[in-house]
C-alpha cells in the first residue's frame, strides 16, 4: 500500500479531495457498523450470562491480576466502547498528521486498513456476521497482539484456579454491572 500511495499524484487538488472523501467515508462506515453492532447488543439485552475471568495487571506495575465478574451484555458493551475509543484515537492522530504535518500518503492507507480490521473484529463477527460465540469467539476474547496488546500486560485467564487465586488476592472480586 505504501508503494501504491507513492504513485498517486497528491499534488492534484481533485485527487487529494477524493482521498480525503474516501477517508471520511471509511470512518463513517466503521462508525455505522459499530452503531449497528451496539443496537444488536442492546436488542439482546436478555443475555445476562455471567462470565468470570482474570484481567492481567498493566505492564510495568506491581499490581496483582484482577478478577472480573460480568455479564456477556456488559462485556460486549465494554469491548465496543474500546473500539470506539480506538477509532477516535486513530482519527485524531490522522488529523494531526494530515492537517499539521501535511502528510497525505497515510490518508489512503488509513482509509482501507481500519475497515478491514473492523470487519475482522470479534464483536462484528458475532453480532453482524452472525457467527456463533464458540471456539476463538468465546468470551472473554484474547487481547489483540501488537504494541497495544503488549502494553495491557499478559493474556486474560479463564481457568478456575486463576480466578480463585485472583479473588483471594484481594484486588478483584467486585462484580461489574
C-alpha positions, 0 to 999 in steps of 0.5 A: 500500500505504501508503494501504491500511495507513492504513485498517486499524484497528491499534488492534484487538488481533485485527487487529494479531495477524493482521498480525503472523501474516501477517508471520511467515508471509511470512518463513517462506515466503521462508525455505522457498523459499530452503531449497528453492532451496539443496537444488536447488543442492546436488542439482546439485552436478555443475555445476562450470562455471567462470565468470570475471568482474570484481567492481567495487571498493566505492564510495568506495575506491581499490581496483582491480576484482577478478577472480573465478574460480568455479564456477556451484555456488559462485556460486549458493551465494554469491548465496543466502547474500546473500539470506539475509543480506538477509532477516535484515537486513530482519527485524531492522530490522522488529523494531526498528521494530515492537517499539521504535518501535511502528510497525505500518503497515510490518508489512503492507507488509513482509509482501507486498513481500519475497515478491514480490521473492523470487519475482522473484529470479534464483536462484528463477527458475532453480532453482524456476521452472525457467527456463533460465540464458540471456539476463538469467539468465546468470551472473554476474547484474547487481547489483540497482539501488537504494541497495544496488546503488549502494553495491557500486560499478559493474556486474560485467564479463564481457568478456575484456579486463576480466578480463585487465586485472583479473588483471594488476592484481594484486588478483584472480586467486585462484580461489574454491572 
